[in-house]
Amino acid sequence: MQLDDVDFADKLALLSHTQQQMQEKTTSVAEASAAVGLNIHKGKGKILRYNKACNNRIIINGEDLEDVKTFTYLGSIIDEHGGSHAGMTARIGKARAAYLKLKDIWNSKQLSVNQPQVHNLR
């Protein structure tokens, strides 16, 4: 199985093996969008090159798309080497911050987790 492109709601990730293929896909999406009255926001378009030496520009409507070292797609961070280490580090950091916010509550002597508490709701 080969994954060609990824679409989710208003997010689109074009996957290509060659520079030419990426330019063709980008141009095709721009033309199809224009045909139905949609504009592509060039400031939001990014290029992430995965293990590629070729650095030719990708152009949409006469403007270069920005090359980036990392890319976030649906909450996952991917880097230029295809790894998601940065994404995992970010998630661990968020979990650590949440834990630290709750740490004082969990360590509180005023709360008991050993004794069941019964509440009369009548």
N, C-alpha and C positions, 0 to 999 in steps of 0.2 A: 504494500500500500504506500502511496506517495501523497503527502500533503501538499496541495498546490497553493491555496490561499485560505485565510482565516477571516470569517465575517462574524460579527456579533453586534447586534443593535446598530449603533452608529459608528462602530469601530471596524476598521478594515486593515488587515496585514497582508501585503502582497509578498509572496515568497518566490524567489527566482534563483536560478543557478548561474546566470550570466548577467553582466552589465547590460547587454543589449535587451535581454528578456525583461529586466526590471524597467528599462526605459519604455519598452513597448507596452507593458502592463500599465505603467503610470499614465502614459499618453492615452491608452484605451479607456481607462477609468475617467480621466478628465474629459474626453470627448463624449462618452456616454452620459456623464453627469450634466455637461453643458446642453446636450440634446433634450434633456427633460427640465432644464431651467435651474439646475443645481450648480453651485460654485464650490470649489474645493478651497478650503482655507490653507493657503501655502505655509503660513506660520505654524500650523499644527502638523504638517507633514514632515516626517523624519526618515532618515535612511540609516539603518544599522547594517554594517557590513560584517558578515560572519566569516572570519579566516580568509579574507580576500586582500590581495595585494593591489588590485585595480582600484584607483581612486577617481575615476572619471565622474563628473557631476551627473546627477539625475535632475532633469529639468521638467517643470510643469508650467505650461503657459508662459514660457520665456523666463521663468525664475528658477534658481537653484533651490533644491530641497536641502535642508540642513543634515549633515552627517553627525551622528551621535555615537558615544561609546557604550551607553546603556539605553535600554528602552523598556518602558513599563506598558504591558498589555494586559488588561483585565486584572490588575493587581499584582502580576508577576513581573519581576525585573529580570531581563535577559541582558547579558553583556556581549561584547564583540567576539568572544571566544565560545559563545553558545551556552555558557554556564548560567546558573541561576544563584550562585553563591551570594551575590549582593541582595537578591530577593530574600533568601533565607536569613541573612544577617539582619535585614530590616524587620522581618517578622519576629525574630528572636528579640530584637530591641523593643518592639512594641509589647511583646508578652512580658518582658522584664519590667518595663515601665508600669504596666498594669499591675503586676505583682507588687511592686514597691508602693503603689498607691494603696493597696489593700493590706499590706503587711501589718500595719498598726492595728487594724481591725481584727485580723486573725490572731494576733498576739495579745489582744486585750484580755485582762483578767475579769472584766465586767461581763463578758459573754461566756456562756458555757455551752460546750458541744456534747458533754457527757450526760447531762440531765434532760430528759424529755420534758417539754413544757406543754401543758394542756390548756387550751383556751376554751372557755365556755362561751359559745356564740349565741346563747338565748337572750 
